Amino acid sequence: MTTGQLSLDSIDDCLGQPLRDTTFVVVDLETTGGASGTDAITEIGAVKVRGGEVLGEFATLVDPGMPISPFVSVLTGITDGMVSDAPSIGSVLPAFLEFATGAVLVAHNAPFDIGFLKAACTSQERSWPAPPVLDTALLARRVLTRDEVPNCKLSTLARFFSSPVTPNHRALTDAQATVDVLHALIARLGNLGVHSLPELRAFTSQVSEAQRRKRHLADGLPHAPGVYLFNDAGGQTLYVGTSKDLRSRVRQYFVASETRSRMGEMVGLAESVSSIVCAHALEAQVRELRLITSLKPRYNRRSKNGDRTIWLKLTKEPYPRLSIVHQARTDGAQYFGPLRSTRQAEQLRDAIHDAVPIRQCTDRLAPGRQVRSACALAGIGKCAAPCEDGLSPAAYARLVDTVVQAWQADVAMLIEPLRDRLAALAVAQRYEEAAVVRDRIATLVRSCARMQALVSLTRIAELVAARPDGLGGWELVVIRHGRLVGADVAACGVPPMPLVAALQESAEVVAHTSDSATMATAATVEETELLLRWLNEPGTRLVSASHPWTSPAAGAARLRSWLASADTARRSAHPFADRRRLPVTHQPVRSAAGSRISA
């Protein structure tokens, strides 16, 4: 294009590698689908340009070795018959890589095309040459405003810049249109002071110049595992993180790989970075949890409320009832938990009420005194109606014991009545009600398994464990009542047992009050669960324990396979019921040229 050629000719040579001397290979692929791991390339088209002049073109169909879906054939016009006699990727790939040697690869939506090229190199056991990559879609988002173009599709940009080539989902044609878009975007960038390849790559990054100027904050950090803390000018902690290599991780906050706008804002406020070196990754993760819980940095979203818990309480009175509370007290009552949320506690309470007819009212009941007539729940068999004084405390206590025993040992005592009801509803084809009962059983199993696993660890006064560090040594930990109190590493060739003895002597002393009615833990639940995951990973070995680490033989853990099948059934019936957030691909915000200049 004329405008692109004029801009390239006017570039100042003194600023790094000038764009007029930079060779670009603009590439476009057509494939059998959209996933580089399961689909294959059907066509490669590329144009080599420098200084606005076309130096060469590369175009070929490729036999993908698999059928092309009818949708893709309609979209691209490429059929199975067209590629049946085409060369395979094994013969095409070396020729393309030679064509692109020494050039900057350019593509529209580059992660798609580069992902397929990398996958092809992997399948051919060929190393990816890792050339510089420029994405014209990303560049357009940085240069153009929404007033100019409604979106940054290739067809939209080609029409906006009056390209003589119309994209048609064929590789070479789309590559030629991308060349025109690239030249037009470079013309825009000339007015913004971008004249060299380094400036162009910096412009497309998400990192501001203010962030880059703070790269020195990582200079004093060690190459070691630990915790890093970003602090503002007043010394207040803004963000806490952990890494196996502190210096390398913190440096990533000042380069283009950090694309989270929230982190960019945090780095802009940070004036210093402090660190705590740890023995290994587990100690670093635990310290991170503790610091986030205590400091509550405003830029940390996870674990800020790790000290908050929800419990399901079985009250201490002649006719106990279930109550949702936020604290487990040593008041003689039975507590079930800790639970993850009030919603989970409500689901668990409803499941227990379905299985055992304990009362749901809040009346104060006493033996030998009728408070009122029974409610509707008694009429449908959901309550034993102690309010009418027709049930002795001893008979009611047997119902309560069923709940307590299920919590502590055999969850089947609560599940069997629910399974019977589930089967009856299924036979009656009342599938929606059956799904509710199924989900309540799953909540009950999941909650019991979690509580029993936590209790089994927190009741051990001291446990020492080790795991290979991958370098011939051992990662060592000392855990007391569910709290990490000591950590070290026995390097390769160093006898571990003397280090274990020294670690036990120097470990933190934990005060622990034994109470069979509650899961009294010396740490936050999140920390204890983190230790449990580490202990259950392959390769971990128990060195010593103050008493055996056990779980109930009839506990909820034995029903995990049923739980997995129930979750599969729920997702199949309601594929959009998953409440987890979808992963977000961060994209730079398109800004007007004027705002870019002012920045």
C-alpha positions in Angstrom: 0.0 0.0 0.0 1.2 3.5 -0.7 0.7 4.8 2.8 2.6 1.9 4.3 5.5 2.3 1.9 5.7 6.1 2.6 5.8 5.4 6.3 8.5 2.8 6.0 10.7 5.1 3.9 10.5 7.8 6.5 11.8 5.8 9.4 14.9 7.0 11.2 17.6 4.4 11.1 19.2 5.4 14.4 16.6 3.9 16.7 17.5 0.2 17.1 16.6 -2.0 14.1 14.5 0.2 11.8 11.3 -1.3 10.4 12.3 -0.6 6.8 15.2 -3.0 7.3 13.2 -5.7 9.1 12.1 -8.7 7.2 8.6 -9.9 8.0 7.0 -13.2 7.0 3.3 -12.9 7.2 1.7 -16.3 7.5 -1.8 -17.7 7.6 -2.9 -21.3 8.1 -6.1 -23.2 7.3 -6.8 -26.2 9.5 -9.2 -29.0 10.1 -10.5 -27.3 13.2 -9.5 -25.0 16.1 -7.4 -27.1 18.5 -3.7 -27.5 17.7 -3.6 -30.7 19.8 -6.3 -32.6 18.0 -6.6 -30.9 14.5 -4.1 -30.5 11.7 -2.9 -28.0 9.1 -4.5 -28.2 5.6 -2.9 -25.2 3.9 0.0 -22.8 4.5 0.3 -19.4 2.9 3.0 -16.8 3.6 4.4 -13.6 2.1 7.9 -12.3 2.8 8.2 -8.5 2.8 10.8 -5.9 3.7 10.7 -2.1 3.3 7.2 -2.4 1.9 8.3 -4.7 -1.0 7.2 -8.3 -1.5 10.3 -10.6 -1.5 8.6 -13.9 -2.1 5.5 -16.0 -1.4 5.0 -19.5 -0.1 1.8 -21.4 -0.7 0.9 -25.1 -0.5 -1.9 -27.4 0.5 -1.1 -30.0 3.2 -2.4 -33.5 3.7 -3.7 -33.4 7.3 -3.9 -37.1 7.7 -7.5 -36.9 8.9 -10.9 -36.0 7.5 -11.9 -32.3 7.1 -15.2 -31.6 8.7 -18.0 -30.4 6.4 -18.3 -27.1 8.3 -14.6 -26.3 7.6 -14.9 -27.4 4.0 -17.8 -25.0 3.5 -15.9 -22.2 5.2 -12.6 -22.6 3.4 -13.5 -24.4 0.2 -10.8 -27.1 1.0 -12.1 -30.6 0.6 -10.6 -34.1 1.4 -10.1 -34.6 -2.4 -8.1 -31.4 -2.7 -5.5 -32.5 -0.1 -5.4 -36.2 -0.9 -2.4 -35.8 -3.1 -0.9 -32.9 -1.2 2.5 -33.2 0.6 2.5 -34.1 4.3 3.4 -31.6 7.0 6.7 -33.6 7.4 7.9 -32.4 4.0 6.2 -29.0 4.1 7.4 -27.8 7.5 11.2 -27.7 6.7 10.6 -25.7 3.6 8.4 -23.2 5.4 10.9 -22.8 8.3 13.7 -22.2 5.8 11.5 -19.6 4.0 10.9 -17.8 7.4 14.5 -18.0 8.7 15.8 -14.7 10.0 12.4 -13.0 9.7 9.8 -11.7 12.2 6.7 -14.0 11.9 3.4 -12.0 11.6 -0.1 -13.4 11.8 -3.5 -12.2 12.5 -4.5 -13.8 15.8 -1.0 -15.2 16.1 -1.6 -17.7 19.0 -3.7 -19.8 16.6 -1.2 -20.0 13.7 1.9 -20.2 15.9 0.2 -22.8 18.1 -0.3 -25.1 15.1 3.2 -24.5 13.8 4.7 -25.4 17.2 2.5 -28.5 17.4 3.7 -29.6 13.9 7.3 -29.2 15.0 6.6 -31.3 18.1 5.0 -34.0 16.0 8.0 -34.1 13.7 10.4 -34.1 16.7 11.8 -30.8 15.4 12.7 -27.9 17.7 10.8 -24.7 17.3 13.2 -21.9 16.2 11.3 -19.4 18.4 11.4 -16.4 16.0 10.0 -13.0 17.1 6.2 -13.0 16.6 3.9 -10.0 15.9 0.2 -10.3 16.1 -1.7 -7.8 13.9 -4.9 -8.4 15.8 -3.2 -7.4 19.0 -1.6 -4.4 17.3 -4.9 -3.2 15.9 -6.5 -3.3 19.3 -3.7 -1.0 20.5 -3.9 1.4 17.6 -7.5 1.6 16.5 -10.5 2.9 18.5 -14.0 1.4 18.6 -15.3 4.5 16.7 -13.1 3.5 13.8 -13.8 -0.3 13.6 -16.4 -2.3 15.4 -14.0 -5.3 15.8 -10.5 -6.3 14.8 -11.4 -9.2 12.4 -9.1 -9.5 9.4 -12.0 -8.8 7.0 -13.0 -5.7 8.9 -9.5 -4.3 9.0 -8.9 -5.1 5.3 -12.1 -3.2 4.4 -11.2 -0.3 6.7 -7.7 0.1 5.2 -9.0 -0.3 1.6 -6.9 -3.4 0.9 -7.2 -4.6 -2.7 -7.3 -8.1 -1.4 -10.4 -9.5 0.2 -9.9 -12.3 2.8 -11.7 -15.5 1.8 -10.4 -18.1 4.4 -7.7 -19.3 2.0 -4.1 -19.1 3.4 -2.3 -17.1 0.8 -5.1 -14.7 0.1 -5.5 -14.0 3.8 -1.7 -13.6 4.2 -1.7 -11.0 1.4 -4.5 -9.1 3.1 -2.7 -9.2 6.4 0.4 -7.7 4.7 -1.8 -4.6 3.8 -3.1 -4.4 7.3 0.4 -4.6 8.7 1.7 -1.8 6.5 -1.4 0.4 7.4 -0.9 -0.2 11.1 2.8 0.7 10.8 1.8 3.9 9.1 -0.3 4.8 12.1 2.5 3.9 14.5 4.9 6.3 12.7 2.8 9.2 14.0 3.1 7.7 17.6 6.9 7.6 17.5 7.3 3.9 16.9 10.0 3.6 14.3 12.0 0.4 15.2 11.4 -3.2 15.8 12.1 -3.0 19.6 9.7 0.0 19.9 7.1 -2.0 17.9 7.3 -5.0 20.2 7.2 -2.8 23.3 4.2 -1.0 21.9 2.2 -4.3 21.6 3.0 -5.4 25.1 0.7 -4.8 28.0 3.4 -3.4 30.3 3.6 0.4 30.7 6.8 2.3 30.8 6.3 3.0 34.5 6.3 -0.7 35.1 9.5 -1.2 33.1 11.3 1.5 35.1 10.7 -0.5 38.3 12.6 -3.6 37.1 15.4 -2.7 39.6 13.1 -3.8 42.4 13.9 -7.4 41.6 17.7 -7.0 41.5 18.3 -7.8 45.2 16.1 -10.9 45.3 17.7 -14.4 45.4 17.2 -17.3 43.0 15.6 -19.4 45.7 12.1 -20.6 46.7 10.2 -18.3 49.0 7.6 -15.5 49.4 7.7 -12.0 47.9 5.9 -9.0 49.1 5.2 -5.8 47.1 5.1 -2.8 49.4 4.0 0.8 48.8 5.9 4.0 49.9 4.4 3.7 53.4 5.5 0.2 53.9 2.1 -1.3 53.6 1.9 -4.7 51.8 0.1 -4.5 48.5 0.5 -8.1 47.3 1.9 -11.4 48.5 3.1 -14.2 46.2 5.2 -17.3 46.2 7.7 -18.8 43.7 10.4 -21.5 43.4 12.6 -18.7 42.0 12.0 -15.4 43.7 14.0 -13.2 41.4 12.8 -14.6 38.2 9.2 -14.5 39.2 9.3 -10.9 40.4 11.0 -9.8 37.2 8.0 -11.1 35.2 5.9 -8.3 36.7 7.9 -5.8 34.7 7.8 -7.5 31.3 5.2 -8.3 28.6 4.3 -11.7 30.0 2.4 -10.0 32.8 -1.0 -9.1 31.2 -3.2 -8.6 34.3 -4.3 -5.0 34.5 -4.8 -5.3 38.2 -1.1 -6.3 38.6 -0.1 -3.4 36.5 -1.9 -1.0 38.9 -0.3 -2.7 41.8 3.2 -2.4 40.4 2.6 1.2 39.7 2.0 1.8 43.5 4.9 -0.5 44.7 8.1 1.1 45.9 9.9 -2.0 47.3 9.8 -5.8 47.2 10.9 -7.8 50.2 11.3 -11.5 50.3 11.3 -14.5 52.7 13.5 -17.3 51.6 12.0 -20.8 52.4 13.4 -24.3 52.4 11.1 -25.5 49.7 7.9 -24.8 47.8 5.6 -26.2 50.5 7.0 -23.9 53.2 6.6 -20.9 50.8 3.0 -21.8 50.1 2.2 -22.0 53.9 3.9 -18.7 54.7 2.1 -17.1 51.8 -1.3 -18.3 53.3 -0.4 -17.0 56.7 0.8 -13.6 55.4 -2.3 -13.1 53.3 -4.6 -14.0 56.2 -2.8 -11.7 58.6 -2.0 -8.7 56.3 -5.0 -9.0 54.0 -3.2 -7.2 51.0 -5.7 -5.4 48.8 -4.4 -6.9 45.6 -4.7 -10.5 46.8 -8.0 -12.1 46.1 -7.4 -15.6 47.3 -7.0 -16.7 51.0 -7.8 -13.3 52.5 -10.5 -14.8 54.6 -8.7 -18.1 55.4 -9.4 -17.6 59.1 -13.2 -17.6 58.6 -15.0 -20.9 59.1 -18.6 -22.2 59.0 -19.8 -25.0 61.3 -22.9 -27.1 61.7 -23.7 -27.3 65.4 -25.7 -30.0 67.1 -26.9 -28.0 70.1 -26.4 -29.1 73.7 -29.9 -29.5 75.1 -32.4 -32.3 75.9 -33.6 -32.3 72.3 -30.7 -31.1 70.1 -31.2 -29.4 66.8 -28.9 -28.3 64.0 -27.7 -24.7 63.8 -25.2 -22.9 61.5 -22.6 -21.0 63.4 -19.3 -19.3 62.6 -17.3 -20.6 65.6 -16.7 -23.9 67.3 -16.8 -23.5 71.0 -15.9 -25.8 73.9 -19.4 -25.8 75.2 -20.1 -29.5 75.1 -22.0 -29.4 71.8 -21.1 -31.4 68.7 -19.7 -29.5 65.7 -19.5 -30.6 62.1 -17.0 -28.9 60.0 -15.3 -26.7 59.1 -17.4 -26.1 56.0 -16.6 -24.0 53.0 -19.6 -21.7 53.0 -23.0 -21.0 54.5 -24.6 -22.5 51.3 -22.8 -25.8 51.8 -23.8 -25.8 55.5 -27.4 -25.3 54.5 -27.2 -28.1 51.9 -25.7 -30.4 54.5 -28.3 -29.5 57.1 -31.1 -30.3 54.6 -29.5 -33.6 53.8 -29.4 -34.6 57.4 -33.0 -33.5 58.0 -33.9 -35.7 55.0 -32.2 -38.8 56.5 -33.0 -38.4 60.3 -36.2 -36.9 61.7 -34.6 -34.5 64.3 -36.4 -31.3 65.0 -36.0 -28.2 62.9 -37.7 -25.7 65.1 -36.0 -23.3 67.5 -38.3 -23.8 70.5 -36.8 -24.5 73.9 -38.0 -28.0 74.7 -37.7 -29.9 78.0 -38.9 -33.4 79.0 -42.4 -33.6 80.5 -43.5 -30.3 79.0 -45.6 -30.0 75.9 -44.8 -26.7 74.1 -47.3 -26.9 71.3 -48.9 -29.2 68.7 -46.7 -30.8 66.2 -46.0 -28.9 62.9 -46.5 -30.2 59.4 -43.1 -31.7 59.3 -44.2 -34.3 61.8 -47.2 -35.2 59.6 -44.9 -36.1 56.7 -42.4 -38.0 58.8 -39.7 -35.3 58.7 -39.7 -34.7 62.5 -40.1 -36.9 65.6 -42.2 -34.2 67.2 -40.5 -33.9 70.6 -42.6 -30.7 71.1 -45.6 -32.8 72.0 -43.7 -34.6 74.7 -44.3 -37.9 73.1 -40.7 -38.9 72.7 -38.3 -39.4 75.6 -34.8 -37.8 75.6 -33.2 -41.3 75.4 -35.2 -42.2 72.3 -34.4 -38.8 70.7 -30.7 -39.3 71.7 -30.6 -42.4 69.5 -31.5 -40.2 66.5 -28.8 -37.7 67.4 -26.2 -40.5 67.9 -26.9 -41.6 64.3 -25.9 -38.2 63.1 -22.8 -38.0 65.3 -21.6 -41.5 64.4 -22.0 -40.7 60.7 -19.9 -37.6 61.2 -17.1 -39.3 63.0 -17.1 -42.9 61.5 -19.7 -44.4 59.3 -21.4 -42.0 56.9 -23.5 -44.8 55.5 -25.8 -44.4 58.5 -27.0 -41.1 57.0 -26.7 -42.1 53.3 -28.7 -45.3 53.3 -32.1 -43.5 54.0 -31.2 -41.0 51.3 -30.3 -43.7 48.8 -33.6 -45.5 49.4 -35.5 -42.3 48.7 -33.4 -41.7 45.6 -34.2 -45.1 44.3 -37.9 -44.6 45.0 -38.0 -41.3 43.2 -36.2 -42.7 40.2 -38.7 -45.6 39.9 -41.5 -43.0 40.1 -39.8 -41.0 37.3 -39.6 -38.0 39.5 -36.1 -37.2 38.2 -35.9 -33.5 39.3 -36.6 -34.5 42.9 -34.2 -37.4 42.6 -31.5 -35.0 41.4 -31.9 -32.8 44.5 -31.5 -35.9 46.7 -28.5 -37.0 44.7 -26.8 -33.6 45.2 -27.5 -33.7 48.9 -25.9 -37.1 49.2 -22.9 -35.8 47.3 -22.6 -32.8 49.7 -22.9 -35.1 52.7 -20.1 -37.4 51.3 -17.8 -34.6 50.3 -18.2 -32.7 53.6 -17.7 -35.9 55.7 -14.6 -36.9 53.8 -13.1 -33.5 54.2 -13.8 -33.3 58.0 -12.6 -36.8 58.6 -9.3 -36.2 56.7 -8.7 -32.9 58.6 -9.5 -34.5 62.0 -7.2 -37.4 61.3 -4.2 -35.0 60.8 -5.0 -32.4 63.5 -5.1 -35.0 66.2 -1.5 -36.1 65.6 0.7 -34.2 68.0 3.7 -34.5 65.7 4.3 -35.9 62.2 7.5 -35.9 60.3 7.4 -36.5 56.5 9.8 -36.3 53.6 9.6 -36.2 49.8 12.2 -36.3 47.1 13.2 -32.9 45.9 14.1 -34.1 42.3 17.8 -33.4 42.8 18.7 -36.5 44.8 17.8 -34.9 48.2 14.8 -34.7 50.5 12.3 -32.1 51.4 11.6 -32.4 55.1 8.6 -31.1 57.1 7.4 -31.3 60.7 3.6 -31.0 61.3 2.0 -30.6 64.7 -1.8 -30.7 65.0 -2.3 -29.7 61.4 0.2 -26.8 61.4 3.6 -26.7 59.7 6.2 -26.0 62.4 9.4 -26.8 60.6 10.9 -27.3 57.1 14.3 -28.0 55.7 16.0 -29.7 52.8 18.5 -32.6 53.0 20.6 -32.1 49.9 21.9 -34.9 47.8 24.6 -36.8 49.8 23.6 -35.3 53.2 22.3 -37.8 55.8 18.6 -36.7 56.4 18.1 -38.2 59.9 20.4 -35.8 61.8 18.6 -32.9 60.0 15.2 -34.4 61.0 16.3 -34.6 64.7 17.5 -31.0 64.6 14.3 -29.9 62.9 12.2 -31.5 65.6 14.2 -29.8 68.4 13.9 -26.3 66.8 10.3 -26.6 65.5 7.6 -24.3 66.8 5.8 -25.5 69.9 2.0 -25.7 69.3 -0.5 -25.3 72.1 -3.4 -27.6 71.4 -6.6 -28.3 73.4 -8.0 -31.7 72.8 -11.8 -31.7 72.3 -13.5 -34.7 70.7 -16.5 -32.6 69.8 -14.6 -30.1 67.6 -11.8 -30.2 65.1 -9.6 -27.8 67.1 -6.7 -27.0 64.7 -3.5 -25.0 65.4 -3.7 -23.5 61.9 -6.2 -22.3 59.4 -8.2 -25.0 57.6 -6.7 -23.9 54.3 -3.2 -24.5 55.6 -4.1 -28.0 57.0 -5.7 -28.9 53.6 -2.5 -27.7 51.8 -0.4 -30.0 54.0 -2.8 -32.9 53.4 -2.5 -32.5 49.6 1.3 -32.5 50.0 1.3 -35.6 52.2 -1.0 -37.5 49.8 1.2 -36.8 46.7 3.1 -39.7 45.2 6.6 -40.1 46.7 5.9 -38.7 50.1 7.1 -40.8 53.0 6.2 -40.7 56.7 9.4 -40.6 58.8 7.7 -40.7 62.2 4.5 -39.9 64.0 3.5 -39.5 67.6 0.7 -42.0 67.0 -0.7 -43.7 63.8 -2.2 -41.6 61.1 -5.5 -43.3 60.5 -8.9 -42.7 58.9 -12.3 -44.4 59.7 -12.5 -47.7 57.9 -16.2 -47.0 57.0 -15.6 -43.3 56.5 -16.7 -41.1 53.6 -13.4 -41.4 51.7 -14.4 -44.9 50.5 -17.3 -43.4 48.6 -15.2 -41.1 46.4 -15.8 -43.2 43.3 -19.6 -42.8 43.9 -19.1 -39.1 44.3 -17.2 -38.9 41.0 -20.0 -40.7 39.2 -22.6 -38.4 40.8 -20.7 -35.3 39.7 -20.5 -36.7 36.1 -24.2 -37.4 36.1 -24.9 -33.8 37.3 -22.7 -32.2 34.7 -24.3 -34.4 31.9 -27.8 -33.4 32.9 -26.9 -29.7 33.5 -23.8 -28.8 31.4 -24.1 -25.1 32.2 -24.6 -25.6 36.0 -20.9 -25.4 36.8 -20.5 -22.4 39.0 -16.8 -22.1 38.4 -15.5 -19.0 36.5 -14.4 -19.6 33.0 -10.7 -18.9 32.3 -10.2 -15.4 31.0 -7.8 -14.5 28.2 -6.6 -11.0 29.0 -6.5 -8.7 26.0 -5.1 -5.1 26.0 -7.7 -2.4 26.0 -7.9 -0.5 22.7 -7.1 3.1 23.2 -7.3 6.1 21.0 -4.1 7.4 19.4 -4.3 10.6 21.4 -4.5 8.8 24.7 -1.5 6.7 23.8 0.6 9.9 23.1 -0.4 11.4 26.4 0.6 8.2 28.2 
